[in-house]
Amino acid sequence: MQAHLHVIFDLVLLSIERWTGILVMEPVIVVSDSRRRQKLLRLCALSAGFFGLPAYGADTIEVFDLGLTDIETYGGFAGIGLDGADRELFGEFALGFGIAAPVSGYLGATLSGSPRFTKAAPGLYMGLFGTPVDTRHFDFDLVLDFSGDASLAELALTPGIELNFDAAPDRMSWGFYFRANLPIWRTVGFEIIPGAYVTIAEGHQILLEYDMYLEGDDGLVTDIGGLALGYNVWVSEVVELISEVYVDVPMEDELVGVGVMVGFVASLPPPKIRGRRATEADSKHRFPV
């Protein structure tokens, strides 16, 4: 099946190249920790050459309402301050849906390429996440993410966890969280992401995240990552504006790189359940980016 899909996809790419003159790159692996964060803004990972990463902004994990209740789109630019070959435009589209009260799923597609639109690299991802421990001030979340190139010729698996502490229920004050992911693709890595948030007013939230990546098949290799500063604001009752700036912390002989991202999240009303609307008792608030 994968062989047939690969042949079909190659024919599609060849047609695009002939009709548009745009060189479509060999599809790249998409690695997502399902928290949909600043992944494409991780400039070190981009320069490593094998991650085509979702763009999601800094935030904590929250399950979706039941049914198809979440539509998200993002776009941005990574590599400000770097050489032209290390600069990329990227975009992403994702759908989220609640499966049961503690479990949600998502699927999405990414596309990254050169600023002059001469190269492009598509990717796909999907996953499940849930909250087995959910209290007023502490949450424990589990994530299982599947991702790959657009031809499905190569796949990656990323299990992960998140611990989340909220000073006030419903994230109405401040809090911090710790996320750990285990990307498995050719080699096994370990990603840690501590973060914190402050709700400065109703519907306005500032977030700060740091990410680090470790890999140890042939000896420990450390990518010290960078810092992400996010500002999320509800612009209407159903639409949230996501914005983020990511600064790569340079390692030896590296330049400082900056990425910017803007996205929109639309929260759809949950479907009727046995003649009534889904409520907070049926599931938590949607999975915000």
C-alpha positions as CSV (number, residue, x, y, z in Angstrom):
1,M,0.0,0.0,0.0
2,Q,2.8,2.4,0.9
3,A,4.6,1.6,-2.3
4,H,1.5,2.4,-4.4
5,L,1.0,5.7,-2.5
6,H,4.7,6.6,-3.0
7,V,4.4,6.1,-6.8
8,I,1.2,8.2,-7.0
9,F,2.7,10.9,-4.9
10,D,5.9,11.0,-7.1
11,L,3.6,11.5,-10.1
12,V,1.8,14.3,-8.4
13,L,5.1,16.0,-7.5
14,L,6.4,15.7,-11.1
15,S,3.2,17.3,-12.5
16,I,3.4,20.2,-10.0
17,E,7.0,20.8,-11.1
18,R,6.2,20.7,-14.8
19,W,3.2,23.0,-14.6
20,T,4.5,25.5,-12.0
21,G,8.3,25.4,-12.3
22,I,8.5,25.0,-8.5
23,L,10.9,22.3,-7.3
24,V,9.0,20.2,-4.8
25,M,11.4,18.7,-2.3
26,E,11.4,15.1,-1.2
27,P,8.7,15.0,1.6
28,V,10.2,15.3,5.0
29,I,9.3,13.7,8.3
30,V,6.8,15.7,10.5
31,V,7.5,15.3,14.2
32,S,4.8,16.6,16.5
33,D,4.5,16.5,20.2
34,S,0.8,17.0,19.6
35,R,0.8,20.2,21.6
36,R,1.2,22.0,18.4
37,R,3.7,24.5,19.4
38,Q,6.5,26.5,17.9
39,K,7.9,23.4,16.2
40,L,8.7,25.0,12.9
41,L,10.3,27.8,14.7
42,R,12.8,25.5,16.3
43,L,15.5,26.7,14.0
44,C,18.1,24.2,15.1
45,A,15.8,21.3,14.2
46,L,15.1,22.9,10.9
47,S,18.8,23.1,10.1
48,A,19.2,19.4,11.1
49,G,17.4,18.6,7.8
50,F,14.9,15.8,8.7
51,F,12.2,17.5,10.7
52,G,9.3,19.2,9.0
53,L,7.6,20.4,12.1
54,P,4.1,21.6,13.0
55,A,3.9,25.2,14.0
56,Y,1.7,25.2,17.0
57,G,2.2,28.0,19.5
58,A,3.2,27.7,23.2
59,D,0.4,26.5,25.4
60,T,-0.8,23.7,27.7
61,I,-2.8,20.6,26.7
62,E,-6.5,20.8,26.9
63,V,-8.9,18.2,25.4
64,F,-11.5,19.2,22.8
65,D,-15.2,19.3,23.2
66,L,-16.9,16.2,21.8
67,G,-17.2,16.0,18.0
68,L,-15.3,18.0,15.4
69,T,-15.0,21.2,17.4
70,D,-11.6,22.7,16.5
71,I,-10.2,24.2,13.3
72,E,-6.7,25.8,13.2
73,T,-4.5,27.4,10.7
74,Y,-1.0,28.9,11.1
75,G,1.7,30.6,9.1
76,G,5.0,32.2,9.7
77,F,8.7,32.7,8.9
78,A,11.7,31.0,10.4
79,G,15.3,32.0,10.1
80,I,15.4,35.7,10.5
81,G,19.1,36.6,11.0
82,L,20.3,33.4,9.4
83,D,21.7,32.7,5.9
84,G,19.2,32.5,3.0
85,A,19.4,28.7,2.9
86,D,18.3,28.5,6.5
87,R,15.2,30.7,6.1
88,E,11.8,29.1,5.6
89,L,8.2,30.0,5.2
90,F,5.7,27.6,6.6
91,G,2.0,27.0,6.9
92,E,-0.2,24.5,8.7
93,F,-3.9,23.4,8.8
94,A,-5.3,21.2,11.5
95,L,-8.6,19.7,12.7
96,G,-9.3,18.6,16.3
97,F,-12.1,16.4,17.6
98,G,-13.3,15.1,20.9
99,I,-13.7,11.3,21.1
100,A,-14.8,10.9,24.7
101,A,-14.7,13.1,27.8
102,P,-11.0,12.5,28.6
103,V,-9.7,11.7,25.1
104,S,-9.3,13.8,21.9
105,G,-7.7,13.4,18.5
106,Y,-6.3,15.6,15.8
107,L,-4.9,15.5,12.3
108,G,-3.2,18.1,10.2
109,A,-0.8,18.9,7.3
110,T,2.2,21.2,7.1
111,L,4.0,22.8,4.1
112,S,7.3,24.6,4.4
113,G,9.5,26.0,1.7
114,S,12.0,28.7,0.7
115,P,10.9,32.4,0.9
116,R,11.1,32.6,-2.9
117,F,8.7,29.7,-3.4
118,T,11.3,27.6,-5.3
119,K,11.1,24.6,-3.0
120,A,8.4,23.0,-0.9
121,A,8.2,20.2,1.6
122,P,4.8,18.8,2.7
123,G,4.1,16.7,5.8
124,L,1.2,15.0,7.6
125,Y,0.5,14.2,11.2
126,M,-2.2,12.8,13.5
127,G,-2.5,11.7,17.1
128,L,-4.4,11.1,20.3
129,F,-4.2,12.7,23.7
130,G,-6.0,12.5,27.0
131,T,-6.1,13.7,30.6
132,P,-6.2,10.7,33.0
133,V,-5.7,13.1,36.0
134,D,-7.8,16.3,35.9
135,T,-8.2,18.4,39.0
136,R,-8.8,22.1,39.7
137,H,-5.1,22.8,40.1
138,F,-3.2,19.9,38.6
139,D,-3.4,17.9,35.3
140,F,-1.5,15.0,34.0
141,D,-1.8,14.4,30.2
142,L,-0.7,11.6,27.8
143,V,0.0,12.1,24.1
144,L,0.7,9.7,21.3
145,D,1.6,11.3,17.9
146,F,2.0,9.7,14.5
147,S,3.7,11.8,11.8
148,G,5.4,11.3,8.4
149,D,6.1,12.6,5.0
150,A,3.2,13.1,2.6
151,S,3.8,9.8,0.8
152,L,3.7,7.8,4.1
153,A,7.0,6.2,3.0
154,E,8.5,7.1,6.4
155,L,6.7,7.4,9.7
156,A,7.6,8.7,13.2
157,L,6.1,7.9,16.6
158,T,6.2,10.4,19.4
159,P,4.8,9.5,22.9
160,G,4.8,12.3,25.4
161,I,3.5,13.5,28.8
162,E,2.6,16.9,30.3
163,L,2.4,17.9,34.0
164,N,0.4,21.1,34.5
165,F,-0.1,23.3,37.6
166,D,-2.7,26.1,37.7
167,A,-2.9,28.6,40.5
168,A,-6.6,29.1,39.7
169,P,-9.1,26.8,38.0
170,D,-9.6,27.2,34.2
171,R,-6.2,29.0,33.9
172,M,-7.6,32.2,35.1
173,S,-4.4,33.4,36.9
174,W,-1.0,31.9,36.3
175,G,0.6,28.5,36.1
176,F,3.5,26.4,34.8
177,Y,3.9,23.1,33.0
178,F,6.5,20.6,32.0
179,R,6.3,18.5,28.8
180,A,8.5,15.5,27.9
181,N,8.5,13.9,24.5
182,L,10.2,10.8,23.0
183,P,10.5,11.2,19.2
184,I,11.3,7.9,17.6
185,W,12.5,8.1,14.0
186,R,15.7,6.3,12.9
187,T,17.1,7.4,16.2
188,V,15.4,7.9,19.6
189,G,15.5,11.4,21.0
190,F,14.3,13.1,24.2
191,E,12.7,16.5,24.2
192,I,11.9,18.6,27.3
193,I,9.8,21.7,27.3
194,P,9.1,23.7,30.5
195,G,6.8,26.6,30.3
196,A,4.7,29.1,32.2
197,Y,1.7,31.4,31.5
198,V,0.0,34.4,33.0
199,T,-3.6,35.4,32.3
200,I,-3.4,39.2,32.2
201,A,-7.1,39.8,31.5
202,E,-10.0,37.8,30.5
203,G,-9.2,36.3,27.1
204,H,-5.6,37.5,27.1
205,Q,-2.7,35.2,28.0
206,I,1.1,35.5,27.8
207,L,3.2,32.4,27.6
208,L,6.9,31.6,27.9
209,E,8.4,28.3,26.8
210,Y,11.9,26.8,26.5
211,D,12.8,23.6,24.6
212,M,15.8,21.3,24.6
213,Y,16.4,18.2,22.6
214,L,18.7,15.3,23.5
215,E,19.8,12.4,21.3
216,G,22.1,9.6,22.4
217,D,22.5,6.7,20.0
218,D,26.2,7.5,19.2
219,G,26.9,9.6,22.3
220,L,24.8,12.4,23.8
221,V,24.0,15.2,21.4
222,T,22.3,18.3,22.9
223,D,20.3,20.9,21.0
224,I,19.8,23.6,23.6
225,G,16.8,24.9,21.7
226,G,15.4,28.3,22.4
227,L,12.8,30.5,24.0
228,A,9.3,31.1,22.7
229,L,7.2,34.1,23.8
230,G,3.5,33.8,22.9
231,Y,0.5,36.1,23.2
232,N,-3.0,34.5,22.8
233,V,-6.1,36.5,22.7
234,W,-9.8,35.8,21.9
235,V,-10.9,38.2,19.2
236,S,-14.5,36.8,19.3
237,E,-16.5,34.2,21.1
238,V,-15.3,31.5,18.8
239,V,-12.0,32.7,17.3
240,E,-8.6,33.0,19.1
241,L,-5.6,34.8,17.7
242,I,-2.3,33.0,18.3
243,S,1.0,34.9,17.9
244,E,4.5,33.9,18.9
245,V,8.2,34.9,18.6
246,Y,10.8,32.3,18.9
247,V,14.5,33.0,19.5
248,D,17.0,30.2,19.0
249,V,19.7,30.0,21.6
250,P,22.9,29.7,19.5
251,M,25.4,26.9,20.2
252,E,29.0,26.9,19.1
253,D,29.6,28.7,15.8
254,E,25.8,29.3,15.4
255,L,24.0,32.6,14.6
256,V,21.0,33.8,16.5
257,G,17.9,33.0,14.6
258,V,14.4,34.4,15.1
259,G,11.0,33.0,14.0
260,V,7.6,34.6,14.0
261,M,4.2,32.8,13.7
262,V,0.5,33.9,13.6
263,G,-2.4,31.6,13.7
264,F,-6.2,31.4,14.2
265,V,-8.2,28.8,16.1
266,A,-11.9,28.5,15.6
267,S,-13.9,26.6,18.2
268,L,-17.1,25.1,16.8
269,P,-20.1,24.4,18.9
270,P,-20.3,20.8,20.1
271,P,-22.9,18.5,18.5
272,K,-26.1,17.7,20.3
273,I,-25.8,14.7,22.6
274,R,-29.0,12.7,23.1
275,G,-31.1,15.8,22.6
276,R,-29.0,18.2,24.5
277,R,-25.8,20.3,24.0
278,A,-22.5,19.0,25.3
279,T,-21.5,20.7,28.5
280,E,-18.5,21.1,30.7
281,A,-19.5,17.8,32.3
282,D,-19.1,16.0,29.0
283,S,-15.7,17.4,28.2
284,K,-13.3,20.1,29.1
285,H,-12.8,23.3,27.1
286,R,-11.3,22.9,23.7
287,F,-7.6,22.2,23.2
288,P,-6.2,25.8,22.9
289,V,-3.0,26.4,20.9
